[in-house]
Amino acid sequence: MIFSLLDTKVFPCPRTHKLHLKKLASGFVQSGANFIELEEVSGLGHLSKNDVVYISNHFSVDPLHRPFKKHLEIKLVDILRKTKCKIIFWNFHTTSNFELWEEFNERAIHLGENMSDEYINEEDVLVQFRKKYNVHKLRYSSPYENVSLNLEKREFDFQFVGSNYQQKFIEHVSKNYNSFVRIAPPIVNEVLRVNSFHNSLINLVFHSSANIKKGIIVERFPEAISLGGIVLHDHPEIEREFGHVDSFYYVNSISDIDNAFKKVSALSESDINELRFLSRRAWLDSDLSYKKQALKIIKYLGL
């Protein structure tokens, strides 16, 4: 099986989304697929009925493409009619004519972000799209199926890499602790970012108010816990789903952060390592794995 990404000048997959897509692709590779990027639409014609192409919605929302999206939608339909492969449509509720994609229902799956049902019901376009299509909720996950946990003493007290959410919390740990903090943008080197999870006693997982409202848990959480991270977070959904895990701390204030650090740093090395194993176990027991996400899609597509 080939898992392919359509990424052409006309039907693009921009950098940030592509980074997430490559992590999803790792789940397909771990399930036996080969990953190929298609930079020309002609490559679609060579895909078999047992292959998959992932198509992003960015041609309908990107500022350079949006004025032409109706034309591009018709062009895409014409292209796909000549293919045999299975199709993954990402966030196609942003297209102008929902009915265009119905003819591909028998060999396609629609993916969307893992938004809560409550939030979806507040957005008419999401409701209307879901009346026509069964949208599979893709959860941000982690690709780290096989890792060796770092059980050595960590270099940093806290780690945070991401957008400047919970600014007061970030400023506090930056000034008062030995913290590894990188605010993006600018782009953070991926090797440095990943290894920072391993090198820190506590991983901070903070969210935008929009993601909390939508019920979306960002990728930092599954990445951190899959690597055995002790986590401080601000998301009610994490607390609801994982509140029983002793290595996860829900924080609402600076004092919550300080108290959690005092508690963790006072533990023996063996007790800290036990928390790390609890985090890894919580991840293994969850569906926050790109391999598990890929297997669900493969099953849905009948492959």
C-alpha positions as a Python dict, from the first residue, in 0.01 Angstrom:
ca = {
    (1, 'M'): (0, 0, 0),
    (2, 'I'): (114, 353, -81),
    (3, 'F'): (6, 640, 142),
    (4, 'S'): (50, 953, -66),
    (5, 'L'): (16, 1326, -12),
    (6, 'L'): (-104, 1552, -292),
    (7, 'D'): (112, 1863, -265),
    (8, 'T'): (122, 2062, -588),
    (9, 'K'): (121, 2432, -667),
    (10, 'V'): (-252, 2410, -741),
    (11, 'F'): (-347, 2174, -456),
    (12, 'P'): (-95, 2262, -182),
    (13, 'C'): (-25, 2131, 165),
    (14, 'P'): (151, 2418, 350),
    (15, 'R'): (446, 2368, 580),
    (16, 'T'): (276, 2359, 921),
    (17, 'H'): (1, 2123, 810),
    (18, 'K'): (256, 1913, 624),
    (19, 'L'): (454, 1861, 945),
    (20, 'H'): (142, 1716, 1109),
    (21, 'L'): (62, 1511, 798),
    (22, 'K'): (407, 1353, 798),
    (23, 'K'): (348, 1238, 1154),
    (24, 'L'): (16, 1084, 1050),
    (25, 'A'): (203, 927, 757),
    (26, 'S'): (439, 764, 1006),
    (27, 'G'): (138, 576, 1143),
    (28, 'F'): (65, 439, 796),
    (29, 'V'): (432, 344, 749),
    (30, 'Q'): (429, 164, 1085),
    (31, 'S'): (124, -22, 952),
    (32, 'G'): (311, -139, 641),
    (33, 'A'): (261, 143, 388),
    (34, 'N'): (512, 341, 184),
    (35, 'F'): (485, 720, 200),
    (36, 'I'): (519, 921, -122),
    (37, 'E'): (468, 1293, -186),
    (38, 'L'): (297, 1371, -516),
    (39, 'E'): (422, 1700, -658),
    (40, 'E'): (235, 1649, -987),
    (41, 'V'): (-129, 1542, -1026),
    (42, 'S'): (-18, 1291, -1289),
    (43, 'G'): (105, 1070, -1005),
    (44, 'L'): (-255, 1012, -896),
    (45, 'G'): (-323, 808, -1208),
    (46, 'H'): (-59, 554, -1111),
    (47, 'L'): (-210, 480, -769),
    (48, 'S'): (-394, 148, -740),
    (49, 'K'): (-722, 70, -568),
    (50, 'N'): (-521, -37, -263),
    (51, 'D'): (-335, 295, -237),
    (52, 'V'): (-441, 614, -59),
    (53, 'V'): (-408, 983, -138),
    (54, 'Y'): (-444, 1257, 124),
    (55, 'I'): (-585, 1587, -7),
    (56, 'S'): (-580, 1900, 207),
    (57, 'N'): (-847, 2170, 195),
    (58, 'H'): (-589, 2447, 166),
    (59, 'F'): (-671, 2513, -200),
    (60, 'S'): (-1006, 2646, -72),
    (61, 'V'): (-873, 2864, 211),
    (62, 'D'): (-522, 2972, 114),
    (63, 'P'): (-531, 3345, 24),
    (64, 'L'): (-371, 3286, -316),
    (65, 'H'): (-606, 3002, -409),
    (66, 'R'): (-934, 3099, -243),
    (67, 'P'): (-1054, 3334, -523),
    (68, 'F'): (-1039, 3037, -762),
    (69, 'K'): (-1172, 2767, -531),
    (70, 'K'): (-1491, 2691, -728),
    (71, 'H'): (-1283, 2635, -1040),
    (72, 'L'): (-1031, 2427, -845),
    (73, 'E'): (-1307, 2213, -692),
    (74, 'I'): (-1436, 2120, -1038),
    (75, 'K'): (-1080, 2058, -1157),
    (76, 'L'): (-1016, 1828, -860),
    (77, 'V'): (-1334, 1630, -926),
    (78, 'D'): (-1228, 1578, -1289),
    (79, 'I'): (-886, 1458, -1175),
    (80, 'L'): (-1024, 1219, -913),
    (81, 'R'): (-1272, 1065, -1155),
    (82, 'K'): (-974, 924, -1343),
    (83, 'T'): (-826, 756, -1035),
    (84, 'K'): (-880, 421, -862),
    (85, 'C'): (-723, 495, -525),
    (86, 'K'): (-880, 553, -187),
    (87, 'I'): (-911, 919, -87),
    (88, 'I'): (-868, 1108, 238),
    (89, 'F'): (-1033, 1452, 230),
    (90, 'W'): (-910, 1689, 503),
    (91, 'N'): (-1150, 1960, 630),
    (92, 'F'): (-1354, 1979, 311),
    (93, 'H'): (-1629, 2173, 491),
    (94, 'T'): (-1442, 2480, 360),
    (95, 'T'): (-1528, 2395, -2),
    (96, 'S'): (-1817, 2576, -170),
    (97, 'N'): (-2019, 2283, -302),
    (98, 'F'): (-2051, 1994, -57),
    (99, 'E'): (-2233, 1774, -308),
    (100, 'L'): (-1930, 1750, -537),
    (101, 'W'): (-1760, 1492, -317),
    (102, 'E'): (-2055, 1253, -282),
    (103, 'E'): (-1962, 1048, -588),
    (104, 'F'): (-1642, 938, -411),
    (105, 'N'): (-1815, 819, -92),
    (106, 'E'): (-1750, 450, -154),
    (107, 'R'): (-1373, 500, -160),
    (108, 'A'): (-1320, 808, 55),
    (109, 'I'): (-1309, 922, 414),
    (110, 'H'): (-1353, 1277, 540),
    (111, 'L'): (-1122, 1381, 822),
    (112, 'G'): (-1158, 1678, 1054),
    (113, 'E'): (-1012, 1804, 1379),
    (114, 'N'): (-1120, 1639, 1701),
    (115, 'M'): (-1364, 1914, 1798),
    (116, 'S'): (-1624, 1855, 2066),
    (117, 'D'): (-1982, 1790, 1960),
    (118, 'E'): (-2087, 2097, 2159),
    (119, 'Y'): (-1860, 2320, 1953),
    (120, 'I'): (-1959, 2158, 1623),
    (121, 'N'): (-2325, 2228, 1698),
    (122, 'E'): (-2244, 2600, 1732),
    (123, 'E'): (-2101, 2623, 1378),
    (124, 'D'): (-2365, 2590, 1106),
    (125, 'V'): (-2116, 2502, 831),
    (126, 'L'): (-1984, 2211, 1038),
    (127, 'V'): (-2337, 2091, 1112),
    (128, 'Q'): (-2444, 2110, 748),
    (129, 'F'): (-2134, 1929, 624),
    (130, 'R'): (-2185, 1650, 876),
    (131, 'K'): (-2541, 1601, 755),
    (132, 'K'): (-2391, 1484, 427),
    (133, 'Y'): (-2073, 1312, 543),
    (134, 'N'): (-1954, 1100, 832),
    (135, 'V'): (-1650, 1302, 941),
    (136, 'H'): (-1385, 1100, 1123),
    (137, 'K'): (-1232, 1301, 1409),
    (138, 'L'): (-855, 1286, 1385),
    (139, 'R'): (-682, 1334, 1719),
    (140, 'Y'): (-342, 1494, 1746),
    (141, 'S'): (-122, 1202, 1846),
    (142, 'S'): (235, 1080, 1879),
    (143, 'P'): (448, 868, 1643),
    (144, 'Y'): (676, 728, 1914),
    (145, 'E'): (572, 362, 1922),
    (146, 'N'): (911, 232, 2036),
    (147, 'V'): (1121, 448, 2266),
    (148, 'S'): (1361, 412, 2554),
    (149, 'L'): (1255, 645, 2833),
    (150, 'N'): (1522, 877, 2967),
    (151, 'L'): (1551, 774, 3332),
    (152, 'E'): (1855, 992, 3400),
    (153, 'K'): (1851, 1323, 3585),
    (154, 'R'): (1709, 1594, 3357),
    (155, 'E'): (1892, 1912, 3257),
    (156, 'F'): (1589, 2143, 3281),
    (157, 'D'): (1310, 2188, 3535),
    (158, 'F'): (1044, 2282, 3279),
    (159, 'Q'): (1003, 2258, 2903),
    (160, 'F'): (769, 2442, 2670),
    (161, 'V'): (785, 2475, 2292),
    (162, 'G'): (494, 2635, 2108),
    (163, 'S'): (289, 2948, 2062),
    (164, 'N'): (279, 3199, 2346),
    (165, 'Y'): (-19, 3054, 2535),
    (166, 'Q'): (-52, 3115, 2911),
    (167, 'Q'): (204, 3392, 2888),
    (168, 'K'): (210, 3461, 3264),
    (169, 'F'): (284, 3095, 3336),
    (170, 'I'): (560, 3084, 3075),
    (171, 'E'): (719, 3404, 3206),
    (172, 'H'): (707, 3266, 3560),
    (173, 'V'): (888, 2940, 3484),
    (174, 'S'): (1136, 3124, 3260),
    (175, 'K'): (1234, 3367, 3537),
    (176, 'N'): (1217, 3140, 3841),
    (177, 'Y'): (1332, 2800, 3717),
    (178, 'N'): (1591, 2645, 3490),
    (179, 'S'): (1354, 2618, 3196),
    (180, 'F'): (1379, 2532, 2828),
    (181, 'V'): (1130, 2766, 2658),
    (182, 'R'): (1102, 2834, 2286),
    (183, 'I'): (812, 3043, 2155),
    (184, 'A'): (716, 2983, 1792),
    (185, 'P'): (735, 3156, 1556),
    (186, 'P'): (1019, 3159, 1469),
    (187, 'I'): (1047, 2796, 1367),
    (188, 'V'): (1213, 2573, 1628),
    (189, 'N'): (1458, 2309, 1510),
    (190, 'E'): (1270, 1978, 1521),
    (191, 'V'): (1559, 1778, 1671),
    (192, 'L'): (1599, 2038, 1945),
    (193, 'R'): (1222, 2039, 2006),
    (194, 'V'): (1189, 1661, 2036),
    (195, 'N'): (1495, 1618, 2256),
    (196, 'S'): (1374, 1894, 2487),
    (197, 'F'): (1096, 1657, 2600),
    (198, 'H'): (1364, 1408, 2710),
    (199, 'N'): (1582, 1669, 2878),
    (200, 'S'): (1326, 1826, 3114),
    (201, 'L'): (1179, 1718, 3446),
    (202, 'I'): (833, 1856, 3363),
    (203, 'N'): (669, 1920, 3026),
    (204, 'L'): (424, 2211, 3002),
    (205, 'V'): (122, 2162, 2776),
    (206, 'F'): (-73, 2484, 2727),
    (207, 'H'): (-352, 2565, 2481),
    (208, 'S'): (-508, 2862, 2309),
    (209, 'S'): (-850, 2967, 2435),
    (210, 'A'): (-986, 2863, 2093),
    (211, 'N'): (-855, 2507, 2128),
    (212, 'I'): (-996, 2480, 2479),
    (213, 'K'): (-1333, 2602, 2351),
    (214, 'K'): (-1322, 2353, 2064),
    (215, 'G'): (-1213, 2069, 2292),
    (216, 'I'): (-895, 2012, 2091),
    (217, 'I'): (-592, 1874, 2276),
    (218, 'V'): (-269, 1982, 2107),
    (219, 'E'): (4, 1748, 1989),
    (220, 'R'): (243, 1843, 2270),
    (221, 'F'): (39, 1633, 2512),
    (222, 'P'): (55, 1294, 2336),
    (223, 'E'): (416, 1357, 2238),
    (224, 'A'): (512, 1434, 2597),
    (225, 'I'): (337, 1139, 2756),
    (226, 'S'): (453, 891, 2490),
    (227, 'L'): (808, 989, 2588),
    (228, 'G'): (732, 944, 2958),
    (229, 'G'): (678, 1309, 3037),
    (230, 'I'): (545, 1442, 3366),
    (231, 'V'): (292, 1698, 3246),
    (232, 'L'): (141, 2022, 3372),
    (233, 'H'): (-154, 2125, 3155),
    (234, 'D'): (-447, 2367, 3133),
    (235, 'H'): (-710, 2169, 2940),
    (236, 'P'): (-1037, 2046, 3100),
    (237, 'E'): (-1059, 1765, 2843),
    (238, 'I'): (-723, 1625, 2952),
    (239, 'E'): (-842, 1641, 3312),
    (240, 'R'): (-1167, 1468, 3219),
    (241, 'E'): (-1000, 1187, 3024),
    (242, 'F'): (-676, 1146, 3217),
    (243, 'G'): (-747, 1297, 3559),
    (244, 'H'): (-677, 960, 3723),
    (245, 'V'): (-313, 958, 3605),
    (246, 'D'): (-80, 1069, 3886),
    (247, 'S'): (183, 1210, 3650),
    (248, 'F'): (-54, 1469, 3499),
    (249, 'Y'): (-131, 1794, 3685),
    (250, 'Y'): (-412, 2032, 3592),
    (251, 'V'): (-298, 2388, 3672),
    (252, 'N'): (-497, 2711, 3692),
    (253, 'S'): (-249, 2942, 3862),
    (254, 'I'): (116, 3013, 3925),
    (255, 'S'): (83, 2865, 4272),
    (256, 'D'): (-44, 2543, 4114),
    (257, 'I'): (275, 2530, 3906),
    (258, 'D'): (499, 2597, 4206),
    (259, 'N'): (321, 2338, 4420),
    (260, 'A'): (342, 2074, 4148),
    (261, 'F'): (713, 2139, 4103),
    (262, 'K'): (776, 2113, 4478),
    (263, 'K'): (588, 1784, 4489),
    (264, 'V'): (768, 1629, 4192),
    (265, 'S'): (1117, 1757, 4273),
    (266, 'A'): (1090, 1623, 4629),
    (267, 'L'): (1038, 1267, 4504),
    (268, 'S'): (1310, 1007, 4492),
    (269, 'E'): (1461, 915, 4157),
    (270, 'S'): (1274, 583, 4156),
    (271, 'D'): (942, 756, 4231),
    (272, 'I'): (998, 1006, 3950),
    (273, 'N'): (1073, 721, 3712),
    (274, 'E'): (754, 551, 3824),
    (275, 'L'): (562, 862, 3718),
    (276, 'R'): (732, 841, 3380),
    (277, 'F'): (619, 482, 3336),
    (278, 'L'): (265, 588, 3433),
    (279, 'S'): (269, 850, 3157),
    (280, 'R'): (394, 604, 2899),
    (281, 'R'): (133, 349, 3010),
    (282, 'A'): (-144, 608, 2984),
    (283, 'W'): (-35, 678, 2626),
    (284, 'L'): (-17, 309, 2536),
    (285, 'D'): (-370, 260, 2672),
    (286, 'S'): (-506, 562, 2482),
    (287, 'D'): (-578, 616, 2113),
    (288, 'L'): (-329, 905, 2094),
    (289, 'S'): (-103, 709, 1861),
    (290, 'Y'): (-68, 790, 1492),
    (291, 'K'): (-40, 418, 1423),
    (292, 'K'): (-376, 358, 1593),
    (293, 'Q'): (-526, 655, 1408),
    (294, 'A'): (-394, 517, 1078),
    (295, 'L'): (-530, 169, 1146),
    (296, 'K'): (-878, 314, 1205),
    (297, 'I'): (-862, 491, 868),
    (298, 'I'): (-729, 182, 692),
    (299, 'K'): (-1014, -25, 835),
    (300, 'Y'): (-1273, 236, 733),
    (301, 'L'): (-1140, 237, 377),
    (302, 'G'): (-1152, -143, 363),
    (303, 'L'): (-781, -191, 302),
}
